[in-house]
Amino acid sequence: MKISKRVVLTGLAGAATGLSTTAIAQTMSRSKSEHLGKLDEDEVMRVNPMTGTVQKSNIKISEARHRDAMATGAREIPPTAVIYKHSGKMYMYDYAAAANNQAAINFESQFDDD
């Protein structure tokens, strides 16, 4: 069975187009961060310090439970706070509170603006 040059060239052109389209799509979809989920009103989540897994409770927090938490030290998390794990320990860092230093710039630049 003889294959013509036209068939071979058409096939190669199609493959090249497909590969370049895939490469462009992958490049365009690269982002600095990804959404893991969403925390809605009265929902509770935690980060397991040993495994790093993020868990979301199936039970919503009540007003009484919120009041008790506030009375025993709960505080509002700034919108520019990040949580990270390093050397087996969990940390929270507010990069806006430390604005205009390299550490703040490094943390802020790791995330996409949404």
VMD Tcl script that draws the C-alpha trace (Angstrom):
set ca {
  {0.00 0.00 0.00}
  {1.57 3.25 -1.13}
  {1.00 6.46 0.86}
  {1.11 9.71 -1.06}
  {3.23 12.69 -0.04}
  {0.07 14.76 0.29}
  {-1.40 12.39 2.91}
  {1.85 12.36 4.88}
  {2.21 16.17 4.76}
  {-1.44 16.67 5.71}
  {-1.04 14.30 8.67}
  {2.13 16.02 9.87}
  {0.53 19.46 9.54}
  {-2.48 18.29 11.53}
  {-0.28 16.81 14.25}
  {1.80 19.99 14.48}
  {-1.34 22.10 14.75}
  {-2.73 19.86 17.49}
  {0.50 19.95 19.49}
  {0.87 23.72 19.22}
  {-2.76 24.24 20.25}
  {-2.25 22.00 23.28}
  {0.95 23.84 24.24}
  {-0.77 27.23 23.93}
  {-3.75 26.05 26.03}
  {-1.45 24.69 28.74}
  {0.56 27.90 28.82}
  {-2.57 30.05 29.05}
  {-4.10 27.95 31.85}
  {-1.04 28.05 34.11}
  {-1.74 29.98 37.24}
  {0.15 30.63 40.44}
  {-2.50 29.08 42.69}
  {-5.56 26.85 42.65}
  {-8.87 26.92 44.48}
  {-9.31 24.00 46.86}
  {-12.83 24.85 47.90}
  {-14.98 27.58 49.32}
  {-15.89 28.40 52.90}
  {-19.45 29.70 53.10}
  {-21.11 31.50 56.00}
  {-21.04 29.51 59.27}
  {-18.97 26.68 57.80}
  {-15.89 25.38 59.59}
  {-12.62 24.09 58.17}
  {-9.29 22.99 59.54}
  {-5.87 22.09 58.21}
  {-4.54 18.87 59.69}
  {-1.06 19.78 60.98}
  {0.30 16.27 60.49}
  {-1.01 15.45 57.01}
  {-1.70 18.91 55.62}
  {-5.16 17.86 54.45}
  {-7.91 20.46 54.50}
  {-11.13 19.29 56.10}
  {-14.52 20.98 56.01}
  {-17.07 20.11 58.70}
  {-20.54 18.94 57.72}
  {-21.95 20.89 60.67}
  {-22.38 24.67 60.57}
  {-21.25 26.78 63.49}
  {-24.06 28.13 65.67}
  {-24.21 31.63 67.12}
  {-23.63 30.19 70.60}
  {-20.57 28.24 69.47}
  {-19.21 31.37 67.74}
  {-19.76 33.41 70.91}
  {-17.92 30.76 72.98}
  {-15.03 30.71 70.52}
  {-14.74 34.51 70.60}
  {-14.78 34.48 74.41}
  {-11.90 32.01 74.50}
  {-9.59 33.65 71.99}
  {-10.95 33.31 68.46}
  {-10.10 36.32 66.31}
  {-10.79 37.53 62.83}
  {-8.28 36.43 60.19}
  {-7.06 39.28 57.99}
  {-7.95 38.95 54.28}
  {-4.23 38.89 53.45}
  {-3.33 36.03 55.79}
  {-1.77 32.85 54.44}
  {-1.35 29.50 56.17}
  {1.65 27.36 55.44}
  {3.50 24.35 56.78}
  {7.27 24.32 57.27}
  {9.48 21.84 59.12}
  {6.42 20.02 60.47}
  {4.79 23.14 61.96}
  {1.82 25.21 60.80}
  {2.15 28.98 60.47}
  {-0.15 31.90 59.68}
  {1.38 35.00 58.11}
  {-0.31 38.31 57.27}
  {1.69 39.68 54.38}
  {-0.13 43.04 54.41}
  {0.86 43.67 58.03}
  {4.47 43.18 56.97}
  {4.09 45.23 53.79}
  {7.07 46.62 51.94}
  {9.48 43.87 52.89}
  {10.71 40.99 50.77}
  {8.90 38.30 52.78}
  {5.55 40.03 52.19}
  {6.25 40.46 48.48}
  {7.27 36.79 48.16}
  {4.06 35.53 49.79}
  {1.74 37.88 47.89}
  {3.27 36.98 44.53}
  {2.45 33.26 45.02}
  {-1.28 33.77 44.48}
  {-3.53 34.81 41.60}
  {-5.80 37.80 42.09}
  {-9.43 36.69 42.10}
}
mol new
graphics top color blue
foreach p $ca { graphics top sphere $p radius 0.5 }
foreach p [lrange $ca 0 end-1] q [lrange $ca 1 end] { graphics top cylinder $p $q radius 0.2 }
display resetview
